Amino acid sequence: MSTANSSDEFKNASSVRIELDRAQQELEQLRTLYEQYFIGILQFPPDQLHQKMQRTIRKLRNAPFKNSQTNYQLRMLEQRYQTYATYWKRVMREREEGTYFRDVFKAELRERVAREDAEGQTQRGKVKANVKALFDTYQDALERQAGKKLKLDYEKFQKRLVQQAKSFKEKNGNKKLSFKVVVEEGKVRVRATTKE
């Protein structure tokens, strides 16, 4: 862009300052749009605004009527733009390669949810869900008795349940086993019974 054209666009020093302020706001808007694109809110990157930002910086570099203050502001604007542009380029490359941490996290989360759903349909998954529900019921009953929140160890609860199940099987053979939470004489217990 020629200096003559820049002179036509900038009539005085205040018009350069106004353009600099506008460019700083535009850069912030561009940063926000890129972040929205990276987290999946926007479908496409803000390429048009990015190109406009590059043109604005070139135009400001060639602007007349600059003083030390506007030169300093322009340098700061260019440095911020370069920092962002480097970051955006890196993230775009990582997304193309499939290594961007947010995308990797989302994929792993989807896989884990699918795995848990699939496991929940198996016999083992159903048993785990039942044990967790029993634990929650047991903890609620204990907290009601105590009148305060309690921090129970789920692992210990599971181990005691397994021991109780083994002991029950030894006494009752292959009868189907069921557990339920009962309150007897003010004490909360997990009782094993045979399923009807």
Number of C-alpha atoms within 10 A of each C-alpha: 9 9 13 11 12 16 14 11 14 19 13 14 14 13 14 21 19 11 16 19 15 12 20 19 12 17 20 14 14 21 18 13 17 23 15 16 15 20 12 12 11 13 10 12 17 17 11 9 15 18 10 13 18 13 13 16 19 13 19 20 16 16 23 18 15 18 10 8 10 17 13 12 15 21 14 13 18 18 12 15 21 12 11 17 14 12 12 17 11 13 17 16 13 14 16 10 9 12 13 16 12 14 16 13 12 12 12 12 12 12 12 12 12 12 11 13 12 11 14 15 10 12 10 11 15 13 12 15 13 13 17 15 12 17 20 14 16 21 20 15 18 20 15 13 13 10 9 9 11 12 7 13 10 14 9 10 16 15 11 13 18 12 11 16 16 13 13 17 15 10 9 13 10 10 13 11 14 12 17 12 16 15 14 8 6 9 10 17 14 18 13 16 15 13 9 7
